[in-house]
């Protein structure tokens, strides 16, 4: 982990089957919840709210495949059930059970860089560093 206190690209990575398969330059995460209100007859305001399921969507920018993943013939388009690990100075955030929903590529021939990947995660967990 980076000891300077600021995340670097080595602190954000994809993991599959216990192996680091790609480092990520940056990310944007958004979690939404399908909560709803409960209304009662004759009341002018809701009487309660009911929490719903959470949905985690993360946009990753500039993914670089690791040397080991390249040797293993990585194909980002066939990835399923992987994790995104984000190491911060005081904690780790792990998005698990990930599936990609979009992949955007630019680059040169033979370059193992993917510009943008949007992933949907089943779970989000925070642990102390």
The first five atom37 places (N, CA, C, CB, O) and aatype in JSON, in Angstrom:
{
  "aatype": [20, 20, 20, 20, 20, 20, 20, 20, 20, 20, 20, 20, 20, 20, 20, 20, 20, 20, 20, 20, 20, 20, 20, 20, 20, 20, 20, 20, 20, 20, 20, 20, 20, 20, 20, 20, 20, 20, 20, 20, 20, 20, 20, 20, 20, 20, 20, 20, 20, 20, 20, 20, 20, 20, 20, 20, 20, 20, 20, 20, 20, 20, 20, 20, 20, 20, 20, 20, 20, 20, 20, 20, 20, 20, 20, 20, 20, 20, 20, 20, 20, 20, 20, 20, 20, 20, 20, 20, 20, 20, 20, 20, 20, 20, 20, 20, 20, 20, 20, 20, 20, 20, 20, 20, 20, 20, 20, 20, 20, 20, 20, 20, 20, 20, 20, 20, 20, 20, 20, 20, 20, 20, 20, 20, 20, 20, 20, 20, 20],
  "atom_mask": [
    [1, 1, 1, 1, 1],
    [1, 1, 1, 1, 1],
    [1, 1, 1, 1, 1],
    [1, 1, 1, 1, 1],
    [1, 1, 1, 1, 1],
    [1, 1, 1, 1, 1],
    [1, 1, 1, 1, 1],
    [1, 1, 1, 1, 1],
    [1, 1, 1, 1, 1],
    [1, 1, 1, 1, 1],
    [1, 1, 1, 1, 1],
    [1, 1, 1, 1, 1],
    [1, 1, 1, 1, 1],
    [1, 1, 1, 1, 1],
    [1, 1, 1, 1, 1],
    [1, 1, 1, 1, 1],
    [1, 1, 1, 1, 1],
    [1, 1, 1, 1, 1],
    [1, 1, 1, 1, 1],
    [1, 1, 1, 1, 1],
    [1, 1, 1, 1, 1],
    [1, 1, 1, 1, 1],
    [1, 1, 1, 1, 1],
    [1, 1, 1, 1, 1],
    [1, 1, 1, 1, 1],
    [1, 1, 1, 1, 1],
    [1, 1, 1, 1, 1],
    [1, 1, 1, 1, 1],
    [1, 1, 1, 1, 1],
    [1, 1, 1, 1, 1],
    [1, 1, 1, 1, 1],
    [1, 1, 1, 1, 1],
    [1, 1, 1, 1, 1],
    [1, 1, 1, 1, 1],
    [1, 1, 1, 1, 1],
    [1, 1, 1, 1, 1],
    [1, 1, 1, 1, 1],
    [1, 1, 1, 1, 1],
    [1, 1, 1, 1, 1],
    [1, 1, 1, 1, 1],
    [1, 1, 1, 1, 1],
    [1, 1, 1, 1, 1],
    [1, 1, 1, 1, 1],
    [1, 1, 1, 1, 1],
    [1, 1, 1, 1, 1],
    [1, 1, 1, 1, 1],
    [1, 1, 1, 1, 1],
    [1, 1, 1, 1, 1],
    [1, 1, 1, 1, 1],
    [1, 1, 1, 1, 1],
    [1, 1, 1, 1, 1],
    [1, 1, 1, 1, 1],
    [1, 1, 1, 1, 1],
    [1, 1, 1, 1, 1],
    [1, 1, 1, 1, 1],
    [1, 1, 1, 1, 1],
    [1, 1, 1, 1, 1],
    [1, 1, 1, 1, 1],
    [1, 1, 1, 1, 1],
    [1, 1, 1, 1, 1],
    [1, 1, 1, 1, 1],
    [1, 1, 1, 1, 1],
    [1, 1, 1, 1, 1],
    [1, 1, 1, 1, 1],
    [1, 1, 1, 1, 1],
    [1, 1, 1, 1, 1],
    [1, 1, 1, 1, 1],
    [1, 1, 1, 1, 1],
    [1, 1, 1, 1, 1],
    [1, 1, 1, 1, 1],
    [1, 1, 1, 1, 1],
    [1, 1, 1, 1, 1],
    [1, 1, 1, 1, 1],
    [1, 1, 1, 1, 1],
    [1, 1, 1, 1, 1],
    [1, 1, 1, 1, 1],
    [1, 1, 1, 1, 1],
    [1, 1, 1, 1, 1],
    [1, 1, 1, 1, 1],
    [1, 1, 1, 1, 1],
    [1, 1, 1, 1, 1],
    [1, 1, 1, 1, 1],
    [1, 1, 1, 1, 1],
    [1, 1, 1, 1, 1],
    [1, 1, 1, 1, 1],
    [1, 1, 1, 1, 1],
    [1, 1, 1, 1, 1],
    [1, 1, 1, 1, 1],
    [1, 1, 1, 1, 1],
    [1, 1, 1, 1, 1],
    [1, 1, 1, 1, 1],
    [1, 1, 1, 1, 1],
    [1, 1, 1, 1, 1],
    [1, 1, 1, 1, 1],
    [1, 1, 1, 1, 1],
    [1, 1, 1, 1, 1],
    [1, 1, 1, 1, 1],
    [1, 1, 1, 1, 1],
    [1, 1, 1, 1, 1],
    [1, 1, 1, 1, 1],
    [1, 1, 1, 1, 1],
    [1, 1, 1, 1, 1],
    [1, 1, 1, 1, 1],
    [1, 1, 1, 1, 1],
    [1, 1, 1, 1, 1],
    [1, 1, 1, 1, 1],
    [1, 1, 1, 1, 1],
    [1, 1, 1, 1, 1],
    [1, 1, 1, 1, 1],
    [1, 1, 1, 1, 1],
    [1, 1, 1, 1, 1],
    [1, 1, 1, 1, 1],
    [1, 1, 1, 1, 1],
    [1, 1, 1, 1, 1],
    [1, 1, 1, 1, 1],
    [1, 1, 1, 1, 1],
    [1, 1, 1, 1, 1],
    [1, 1, 1, 1, 1],
    [1, 1, 1, 1, 1],
    [1, 1, 1, 1, 1],
    [1, 1, 1, 1, 1],
    [1, 1, 1, 1, 1],
    [1, 1, 1, 1, 1],
    [1, 1, 1, 1, 1],
    [1, 1, 1, 1, 1],
    [1, 1, 1, 1, 1],
    [1, 1, 1, 1, 1],
    [1, 1, 1, 1, 1],
    [1, 1, 1, 1, 1]
  ],
  "atom_positions": [
    [[0.83, -1.18, 0.0], [0.0, 0.0, 0.0], [0.87, 1.23, 0.0], [-0.94, 0.0, 1.2], [1.98, 1.22, 0.54]],
    [[0.39, 2.28, -0.59], [1.08, 3.56, -0.68], [1.23, 4.17, 0.71], [0.32, 4.51, -1.62], [0.25, 4.22, 1.46]],
    [[2.43, 4.63, 1.08], [2.65, 5.18, 2.41], [2.61, 6.7, 2.44], [3.96, 4.71, 2.94], [2.79, 7.27, 3.52]],
    [[2.39, 7.38, 1.33], [2.37, 8.83, 1.32], [1.04, 9.41, 1.78], [2.68, 9.32, -0.06], [0.94, 10.61, 2.02]],
    [[0.01, 8.57, 1.9], [-1.29, 9.05, 2.34], [-2.23, 9.39, 1.21], [-1.11, 10.24, 3.19], [-3.41, 9.65, 1.46]],
    [[-1.76, 9.41, -0.01], [-2.61, 9.7, -1.15], [-2.71, 8.46, -2.02], [-2.07, 10.9, -1.97], [-1.7, 7.83, -2.31]],
    [[-3.93, 8.1, -2.45], [-4.06, 6.92, -3.3], [-3.31, 7.09, -4.62], [-5.53, 6.63, -3.57], [-3.26, 8.19, -5.17]],
    [[-2.73, 6.02, -5.11], [-2.11, 6.01, -6.42], [-2.74, 4.89, -7.23], [-0.55, 5.83, -6.32], [-3.58, 4.15, -6.71]],
    [[-2.36, 4.76, -8.49], [-2.99, 3.73, -9.33], [-2.75, 2.33, -8.79], [-2.46, 3.83, -10.76], [-3.55, 1.44, -9.06]],
    [[-1.67, 2.1, -8.03], [-1.45, 0.77, -7.47], [-2.38, 0.51, -6.3], [0.0, 0.61, -7.03], [-2.5, -0.63, -5.85]],
    [[-3.04, 1.55, -5.8], [-3.97, 1.41, -4.69], [-5.39, 1.12, -5.14], [-3.95, 2.65, -3.84], [-6.27, 0.9, -4.3]],
    [[-5.64, 1.13, -6.42], [-6.97, 0.85, -6.97], [-6.76, -0.27, -8.0], [-7.65, 2.15, -7.62], [-6.05, -0.08, -8.99]],
    [[-7.37, -1.42, -7.75], [-7.12, -2.52, -8.66], [-8.28, -3.49, -8.72], [-5.86, -3.26, -8.26], [-9.14, -3.54, -7.83]],
    [[-8.29, -4.27, -9.81], [-9.27, -5.35, -9.97], [-8.61, -6.64, -9.55], [-9.78, -5.43, -11.44], [-7.42, -6.86, -9.77]],
    [[-9.41, -7.5, -8.95], [-8.93, -8.78, -8.47], [-9.91, -9.87, -8.91], [-8.75, -8.77, -6.93], [-11.12, -9.69, -8.82]],
    [[-9.38, -11.0, -9.36], [-10.21, -12.14, -9.73], [-9.5, -13.41, -9.29], [-10.5, -12.17, -11.28], [-8.3, -13.56, -9.52]],
    [[-10.22, -14.3, -8.66], [-9.65, -15.56, -8.15], [-8.42, -15.31, -7.27], [-9.28, -16.48, -9.31], [-7.46, -16.07, -7.32]],
    [[-8.46, -14.24, -6.47], [-7.36, -13.94, -5.56], [-6.13, -13.31, -6.2], [-6.95, -15.16, -4.89], [-5.13, -13.11, -5.52]],
    [[-6.19, -12.99, -7.5], [-5.05, -12.4, -8.21], [-5.37, -10.99, -8.65], [-4.66, -13.26, -9.42], [-6.48, -10.7, -9.09]],
    [[-4.38, -10.1, -8.53], [-4.52, -8.74, -9.06], [-4.42, -8.83, -10.57], [-3.43, -7.76, -8.46], [-3.4, -9.28, -11.09]],
    [[-5.47, -8.41, -11.29], [-5.46, -8.55, -12.74], [-5.3, -7.22, -13.48], [-6.73, -9.22, -13.19], [-4.94, -7.21, -14.65]],
    [[-5.58, -6.1, -12.79], [-5.44, -4.8, -13.45], [-5.36, -3.71, -12.39], [-6.62, -4.53, -14.41], [-5.99, -3.8, -11.34]],
    [[-4.58, -2.67, -12.69], [-4.58, -1.47, -11.85], [-5.42, -0.42, -12.55], [-3.12, -0.95, -11.58], [-5.54, -0.4, -13.78]],
    [[-6.0, 0.45, -11.75], [-6.96, 1.44, -12.24], [-6.44, 2.82, -11.88], [-8.38, 1.21, -11.65], [-6.01, 3.06, -10.75]],
    [[-6.49, 3.74, -12.85], [-6.0, 5.1, -12.6], [-6.96, 5.9, -11.74], [-5.77, 5.81, -13.91], [-6.52, 6.59, -10.81]],
    [[-8.26, 5.84, -12.02], [-9.23, 6.6, -11.22], [-10.6, 5.95, -11.29], [-9.31, 8.06, -11.71], [-10.85, 5.06, -12.11]],
    [[-11.48, 6.39, -10.41], [-12.83, 5.83, -10.36], [-13.83, 6.88, -9.88], [-12.87, 4.6, -9.45], [-13.46, 7.87, -9.25]],
    [[-15.08, 6.64, -10.19], [-16.2, 7.42, -9.67], [-17.25, 6.41, -9.25], [-16.77, 8.45, -10.73], [-17.68, 5.58, -10.06]],
    [[-17.67, 6.47, -7.99], [-18.63, 5.5, -7.47], [-19.94, 6.18, -7.12], [-18.06, 4.78, -6.24], [-19.97, 7.32, -6.65]],
    [[-21.03, 5.46, -7.37], [-22.35, 5.97, -7.02], [-23.17, 4.81, -6.47], [-23.05, 6.62, -8.26], [-23.3, 3.76, -7.11]],
    [[-23.72, 5.0, -5.27], [-24.6, 4.0, -4.66], [-25.98, 4.61, -4.55], [-24.06, 3.54, -3.26], [-26.14, 5.72, -4.04]],
    [[-26.97, 3.89, -5.02], [-28.35, 4.36, -4.92], [-29.14, 3.32, -4.12], [-28.99, 4.58, -6.34], [-28.73, 2.17, -3.97]],
    [[-30.28, 3.77, -3.6], [-31.12, 2.9, -2.8], [-32.56, 3.06, -3.27], [-30.99, 3.22, -1.29], [-33.0, 4.18, -3.52]],
    [[-33.28, 1.98, -3.39], [-34.65, 2.02, -3.89], [-35.65, 2.18, -2.74], [-34.96, 0.74, -4.68], [-36.62, 1.43, -2.65]],
    [[-35.41, 3.15, -1.86], [-36.31, 3.4, -0.73], [-37.62, 3.98, -1.22], [-35.66, 4.35, 0.28], [-37.7, 4.58, -2.29]],
    [[-38.67, 3.78, -0.4], [-39.98, 4.33, -0.78], [-40.7, 4.8, 0.47], [-40.82, 3.29, -1.55], [-40.35, 4.41, 1.59]],
    [[-41.71, 5.61, 0.28], [-42.48, 6.13, 1.4], [-43.76, 5.33, 1.59], [-42.81, 7.62, 1.17], [-44.25, 4.68, 0.66]],
    [[-44.27, 5.38, 2.81], [-45.53, 4.72, 3.15], [-46.54, 5.82, 3.44], [-45.36, 3.72, 4.38], [-46.35, 6.66, 4.32]],
    [[-47.62, 5.78, 2.69], [-48.65, 6.8, 2.88], [-49.84, 6.19, 3.6], [-49.08, 7.4, 1.53], [-50.14, 5.0, 3.45]],
    [[-50.52, 7.02, 4.38], [-51.73, 6.58, 5.09], [-52.9, 7.44, 4.65], [-51.53, 6.65, 6.64], [-52.76, 8.64, 4.41]],
    [[-54.05, 6.81, 4.55], [-55.27, 7.51, 4.13], [-55.54, 8.67, 5.09], [-56.48, 6.54, 4.08], [-55.54, 8.48, 6.31]],
    [[-55.79, 9.85, 4.54], [-56.11, 11.02, 5.33], [-54.92, 11.82, 5.81], [-56.91, 10.61, 6.49], [-55.09, 12.91, 6.35]],
    [[-53.71, 11.31, 5.63], [-52.51, 12.03, 6.05], [-51.96, 12.83, 4.88], [-51.43, 11.06, 6.59], [-51.99, 12.37, 3.74]],
    [[-51.47, 14.05, 5.15], [-50.94, 14.87, 4.08], [-49.44, 14.66, 3.87], [-51.22, 16.32, 4.37], [-48.86, 15.23, 2.94]],
    [[-48.8, 13.86, 4.72], [-47.38, 13.54, 4.57], [-47.19, 12.04, 4.78], [-46.51, 14.35, 5.58], [-48.03, 11.4, 5.43]],
    [[-46.14, 11.46, 4.25], [-45.88, 10.03, 4.48], [-45.73, 9.74, 5.98], [-44.6, 9.57, 3.72], [-45.26, 10.59, 6.73]],
    [[-46.13, 8.55, 6.39], [-46.02, 8.17, 7.8], [-44.72, 7.43, 8.09], [-47.21, 7.31, 8.2], [-44.34, 7.28, 9.25]],
    [[-44.02, 6.96, 7.05], [-42.76, 6.25, 7.24], [-42.04, 6.12, 5.9], [-42.99, 4.85, 7.87], [-42.61, 6.38, 4.84]],
    [[-40.8, 5.71, 5.97], [-40.04, 5.34, 4.78], [-39.51, 3.93, 4.98], [-38.87, 6.35, 4.5], [-39.18, 3.53, 6.09]],
    [[-39.43, 3.19, 3.9], [-38.94, 1.81, 3.94], [-37.67, 1.74, 3.09], [-40.04, 0.79, 3.41], [-37.68, 2.09, 1.91]],
    [[-36.56, 1.29, 3.72], [-35.32, 1.18, 2.94], [-35.41, 0.06, 1.91], [-34.13, 0.95, 3.86], [-36.05, -0.97, 2.15]],
    [[-34.78, 0.28, 0.78], [-34.76, -0.74, -0.28], [-33.36, -1.26, -0.5], [-35.32, -0.17, -1.58], [-32.45, -1.01, 0.3]],
    [[-33.18, -1.97, -1.59], [-31.89, -2.54, -1.92], [-30.93, -1.46, -2.42], [-32.04, -3.63, -2.97], [-31.35, -0.47, -3.02]],
    [[-29.64, -1.67, -2.16], [-28.62, -0.76, -2.65], [-28.11, -1.24, -4.0], [-27.46, -0.64, -1.64], [-28.04, -2.44, -4.26]],
    [[-27.76, -0.27, -4.85], [-27.2, -0.55, -6.16], [-25.89, 0.21, -6.27], [-28.2, -0.15, -7.31], [-25.88, 1.44, -6.16]],
    [[-24.77, -0.5, -6.49], [-23.44, 0.11, -6.57], [-22.98, 0.12, -8.02], [-22.43, -0.65, -5.67], [-22.83, -0.94, -8.63]],
    [[-22.74, 1.3, -8.57], [-22.24, 1.44, -9.94], [-20.94, 2.24, -9.85], [-23.29, 2.15, -10.89], [-20.9, 3.32, -9.25]],
    [[-19.87, 1.71, -10.45], [-18.57, 2.36, -10.4], [-18.03, 2.52, -11.81], [-17.58, 1.55, -9.52], [-17.98, 1.56, -12.58]],
    [[-17.62, 3.74, -12.14], [-16.99, 4.04, -13.43], [-15.48, 4.04, -13.22], [-17.49, 5.42, -14.02], [-14.97, 4.82, -12.42]],
    [[-14.78, 3.18, -13.93], [-13.32, 3.08, -13.83], [-12.7, 3.72, -15.06], [-12.86, 1.6, -13.69], [-13.2, 3.57, -16.17]],
    [[-11.6, 4.44, -14.86], [-10.91, 5.09, -15.96], [-9.48, 4.58, -16.04], [-10.93, 6.63, -15.8], [-8.77, 4.54, -15.03]],
    [[-9.07, 4.21, -17.22], [-7.72, 3.73, -17.55], [-7.31, 2.53, -16.72], [-6.71, 4.85, -17.36], [-6.68, 2.66, -15.67]],
    [[-7.69, 1.35, -17.2], [-7.3, 0.09, -16.59], [-6.09, -0.47, -17.32], [-8.47, -0.93, -16.63], [-6.07, -0.52, -18.55]],
    [[-5.09, -0.87, -16.56], [-3.88, -1.46, -17.11], [-3.79, -2.9, -16.62], [-2.62, -0.65, -16.7], [-3.73, -3.14, -15.42]],
    [[-3.78, -3.84, -17.52], [-3.67, -5.26, -17.15], [-2.29, -5.51, -16.54], [-3.9, -6.18, -18.39], [-1.3, -4.93, -16.99]],
    [[-2.24, -6.36, -15.53], [-0.95, -6.72, -14.93], [-0.22, -7.66, -15.87], [-1.15, -7.38, -13.53], [-0.82, -8.28, -16.75]],
    [[1.11, -7.77, -15.69], [1.92, -8.66, -16.53], [1.42, -10.1, -16.43], [3.4, -8.59, -16.12], [1.34, -10.8, -17.44]],
    [[1.07, -10.53, -15.22], [0.58, -11.9, -15.03], [-0.73, -12.13, -15.78], [0.39, -12.2, -13.54], [-0.93, -13.17, -16.4]],
    [[-1.63, -11.14, -15.71], [-2.92, -11.27, -16.41], [-2.72, -11.3, -17.92], [-3.86, -10.11, -16.02], [-3.43, -12.01, -18.63]],
    [[-1.75, -10.52, -18.42], [-1.46, -10.53, -19.85], [-0.93, -11.9, -20.27], [-0.43, -9.42, -20.22], [-1.32, -12.44, -21.3]],
    [[-0.03, -12.46, -19.44], [0.51, -13.8, -19.73], [-0.61, -14.85, -19.72], [1.6, -14.19, -18.7], [-0.58, -15.81, -20.49]],
    [[-1.59, -14.64, -18.84], [-2.73, -15.58, -18.76], [-3.78, -15.33, -19.83], [-3.37, -15.48, -17.39], [-4.78, -16.04, -19.9]],
    [[-3.55, -14.31, -20.69], [-4.47, -14.02, -21.79], [-5.75, -13.32, -21.36], [-4.81, -15.28, -22.5], [-6.84, -13.67, -21.82]],
    [[-5.63, -12.35, -20.48], [-6.8, -11.64, -19.97], [-7.65, -11.05, -21.1], [-6.38, -10.54, -19.02], [-7.11, -10.54, -22.09]],
    [[-8.93, -11.12, -20.94], [-9.88, -10.48, -21.85], [-10.92, -9.81, -20.97], [-10.55, -11.52, -22.85], [-11.76, -10.48, -20.37]],
    [[-10.86, -8.48, -20.88], [-11.79, -7.75, -20.02], [-13.25, -8.04, -20.36], [-11.52, -6.25, -20.12], [-14.12, -7.97, -19.49]],
    [[-13.52, -8.36, -21.61], [-14.91, -8.62, -22.04], [-15.47, -9.92, -21.49], [-14.98, -8.66, -23.55], [-16.69, -10.1, -21.47]],
    [[-14.62, -10.83, -21.03], [-15.12, -12.09, -20.48], [-15.07, -12.14, -18.95], [-14.32, -13.25, -21.04], [-15.42, -13.15, -18.35]],
    [[-14.64, -11.05, -18.32], [-14.56, -11.01, -16.86], [-15.94, -11.1, -16.23], [-13.85, -9.74, -16.39], [-16.88, -10.44, -16.68]],
    [[-16.05, -11.92, -15.19], [-17.27, -12.03, -14.41], [-16.91, -12.27, -12.96], [-18.17, -13.17, -14.95], [-15.86, -12.85, -12.67]],
    [[-17.74, -11.84, -12.06], [-17.59, -12.08, -10.63], [-16.19, -11.72, -10.13], [-17.9, -13.53, -10.32], [-15.5, -12.57, -9.56]],
    [[-15.78, -10.48, -10.34], [-14.49, -9.99, -9.89], [-14.71, -8.94, -8.8], [-13.68, -9.4, -11.08], [-15.85, -8.59, -8.49]],
    [[-13.62, -8.46, -8.21], [-13.71, -7.45, -7.15], [-12.91, -6.21, -7.54], [-13.2, -8.01, -5.81], [-11.92, -6.3, -8.27]],
    [[-13.36, -5.07, -7.05], [-12.61, -3.81, -7.16], [-12.15, -3.47, -5.76], [-13.48, -2.65, -7.78], [-12.96, -3.4, -4.83]],
    [[-10.85, -3.25, -5.58], [-10.28, -2.93, -4.28], [-9.72, -1.51, -4.34], [-9.17, -3.95, -3.87], [-8.91, -1.19, -5.22]],
    [[-10.15, -0.67, -3.41], [-9.68, 0.71, -3.33], [-9.02, 0.89, -1.97], [-10.86, 1.75, -3.55], [-9.69, 0.82, -0.94]],
    [[-7.7, 1.11, -1.97], [-6.97, 1.3, -0.72], [-6.84, 2.79, -0.44], [-5.56, 0.63, -0.79], [-6.27, 3.54, -1.23]],
    [[-7.39, 3.21, 0.69], [-7.3, 4.61, 1.12], [-6.38, 4.65, 2.34], [-8.73, 5.2, 1.45], [-6.08, 3.61, 2.92]],
    [[-5.94, 5.85, 2.73], [-4.99, 5.93, 3.85], [-5.48, 5.25, 5.13], [-4.68, 7.36, 4.14], [-4.66, 4.7, 5.87]],
    [[-6.77, 5.28, 5.42], [-7.27, 4.75, 6.68], [-8.18, 3.53, 6.55], [-8.0, 5.82, 7.41], [-8.62, 2.98, 7.56]],
    [[-8.48, 3.11, 5.32], [-9.4, 1.98, 5.14], [-9.3, 1.42, 3.73], [-10.85, 2.41, 5.43], [-8.69, 2.02, 2.84]],
    [[-9.91, 0.25, 3.54], [-10.03, -0.35, 2.22], [-11.51, -0.47, 1.89], [-9.32, -1.76, 2.15], [-12.32, -0.84, 2.74]],
    [[-11.86, -0.16, 0.65], [-13.22, -0.33, 0.17], [-13.19, -1.43, -0.88], [-13.82, 1.01, -0.41], [-12.41, -1.36, -1.84]],
    [[-14.02, -2.45, -0.69], [-14.04, -3.58, -1.61], [-15.44, -3.73, -2.2], [-13.6, -4.9, -0.89], [-16.42, -3.92, -1.48]],
    [[-15.5, -3.64, -3.51], [-16.74, -3.91, -4.24], [-16.6, -5.33, -4.76], [-17.01, -2.86, -5.41], [-15.67, -5.62, -5.52]],
    [[-17.51, -6.23, -4.38], [-17.38, -7.63, -4.78], [-18.59, -8.08, -5.59], [-17.2, -8.52, -3.56], [-19.62, -7.4, -5.65]],
    [[-18.44, -9.24, -6.21], [-19.51, -9.76, -7.05], [-19.76, -8.87, -8.25], [-20.79, -9.91, -6.26], [-20.9, -8.68, -8.67]],
    [[-18.69, -8.31, -8.82], [-18.8, -7.32, -9.89], [-19.04, -7.96, -11.26], [-17.55, -6.48, -9.95], [-18.56, -9.05, -11.57]],
    [[-19.8, -7.25, -12.06], [-20.01, -7.54, -13.47], [-19.84, -6.21, -14.21], [-21.44, -8.2, -13.75], [-20.22, -5.16, -13.69]],
    [[-19.28, -6.25, -15.4], [-19.17, -5.01, -16.16], [-20.48, -4.76, -16.91], [-17.97, -5.06, -17.15], [-21.17, -5.7, -17.31]],
    [[-20.81, -3.47, -17.09], [-22.01, -3.13, -17.87], [-21.64, -2.38, -19.14], [-22.97, -2.3, -17.03], [-22.43, -2.35, -20.08]],
    [[-20.46, -1.77, -19.18], [-19.97, -1.17, -20.43], [-18.46, -1.08, -20.41], [-20.6, 0.23, -20.66], [-17.84, -0.91, -19.36]],
    [[-17.87, -1.22, -21.61], [-16.41, -1.12, -21.77], [-16.15, -0.22, -22.97], [-15.75, -2.53, -21.96], [-16.71, -0.42, -24.04]],
    [[-15.29, 0.78, -22.77], [-14.88, 1.66, -23.86], [-13.38, 1.6, -24.02], [-15.34, 3.11, -23.6], [-12.64, 1.83, -23.07]],
    [[-12.92, 1.29, -25.23], [-11.49, 1.14, -25.47], [-10.98, 2.17, -26.46], [-11.18, -0.26, -25.99], [-11.65, 2.51, -27.43]],
    [[-9.77, 2.66, -26.2], [-8.99, 3.43, -27.16], [-7.55, 3.01, -26.95], [-9.19, 4.99, -26.99], [-7.2, 2.5, -25.88]],
    [[-6.73, 3.21, -27.91], [-5.33, 2.86, -27.72], [-4.68, 2.39, -28.99], [-5.2, 1.8, -26.67], [-5.22, 2.54, -30.09]],
    [[-3.49, 1.82, -28.82], [-2.72, 1.34, -29.95], [-2.69, -0.18, -29.95], [-1.3, 1.91, -29.91], [-2.99, -0.82, -28.94]],
    [[-2.34, -0.74, -31.06], [-2.28, -2.18, -31.23], [-1.34, -2.79, -30.19], [-1.82, -2.55, -32.65], [-0.21, -2.32, -30.02]],
    [[-1.8, -3.82, -29.51], [-0.97, -4.5, -28.53], [-0.96, -3.86, -27.16], [0.4, -4.6, -29.02], [-0.35, -4.4, -26.24]],
    [[-1.6, -2.71, -27.0], [-1.64, -2.0, -25.74], [-2.75, -2.59, -24.88], [-1.84, -0.47, -25.95], [-3.9, -2.63, -25.32]],
    [[-2.43, -3.05, -23.67], [-3.44, -3.65, -22.79], [-4.04, -2.61, -21.85], [-2.81, -4.8, -21.98], [-4.0, -2.76, -20.63]],
    [[-4.62, -1.55, -22.43], [-5.24, -0.49, -21.67], [-6.68, -0.37, -22.11], [-4.49, 0.85, -21.83], [-6.98, -0.34, -23.3]],
    [[-7.59, -0.29, -21.13], [-8.99, -0.04, -21.42], [-9.31, 1.33, -20.83], [-9.93, -1.18, -20.83], [-9.01, 1.58, -19.66]],
    [[-9.91, 2.21, -21.63], [-10.17, 3.58, -21.19], [-11.22, 3.69, -20.1], [-10.58, 4.41, -22.36], [-10.97, 4.28, -19.05]],
    [[-12.4, 3.15, -20.34], [-13.49, 3.29, -19.38], [-14.26, 1.98, -19.25], [-14.44, 4.42, -19.8], [-14.63, 1.36, -20.25]],
    [[-14.49, 1.58, -18.01], [-15.3, 0.41, -17.72], [-16.3, 0.81, -16.65], [-14.43, -0.8, -17.27], [-15.93, 1.39, -15.63]],
    [[-17.55, 0.5, -16.87], [-18.58, 0.71, -15.85], [-18.91, -0.66, -15.29], [-19.85, 1.43, -16.43], [-19.22, -1.6, -16.03]],
    [[-18.86, -0.76, -13.96], [-19.17, -2.02, -13.31], [-20.33, -1.86, -12.35], [-17.94, -2.56, -12.58], [-20.59, -0.78, -11.83]],
    [[-21.02, -2.96, -12.12], [-22.1, -3.03, -11.14], [-21.66, -4.06, -10.11], [-23.49, -3.4, -11.8], [-21.29, -5.18, -10.47]],
    [[-21.69, -3.69, -8.83], [-21.23, -4.58, -7.77], [-22.4, -5.07, -6.92], [-20.2, -3.88, -6.89], [-23.35, -4.34, -6.65]],
    [[-22.31, -6.32, -6.5], [-23.34, -6.9, -5.64], [-23.2, -6.39, -4.2], [-23.26, -8.45, -5.67], [-24.2, -6.18, -3.52]],
    [[-21.95, -6.19, -3.74], [-21.72, -5.79, -2.35], [-20.63, -4.73, -2.26], [-21.35, -7.0, -1.5], [-19.74, -4.65, -3.11]],
    [[-20.71, -3.93, -1.21], [-19.67, -2.94, -0.88], [-19.31, -3.14, 0.59], [-20.15, -1.46, -1.17], [-20.19, -3.17, 1.45]],
    [[-18.01, -3.27, 0.87], [-17.55, -3.5, 2.21], [-16.39, -2.56, 2.51], [-17.13, -4.97, 2.4], [-15.51, -2.37, 1.67]],
    [[-16.39, -1.97, 3.7], [-15.27, -1.13, 4.14], [-14.59, -1.81, 5.3], [-15.74, 0.3, 4.55], [-15.25, -2.28, 6.23]],
    [[-13.25, -1.87, 5.25], [-12.47, -2.43, 6.34], [-11.4, -1.41, 6.74], [-11.83, -3.79, 5.94], [-10.98, -0.61, 5.91]],
    [[-10.96, -1.45, 7.98], [-9.91, -0.54, 8.4], [-8.58, -1.07, 7.9], [-9.9, -0.38, 9.94], [-8.37, -2.28, 7.8]],
    [[-7.69, -0.15, 7.59], [-6.4, -0.52, 7.0], [-5.49, -1.18, 8.0], [-5.71, 0.69, 6.42], [-4.37, -1.56, 7.67]]
  ]
}
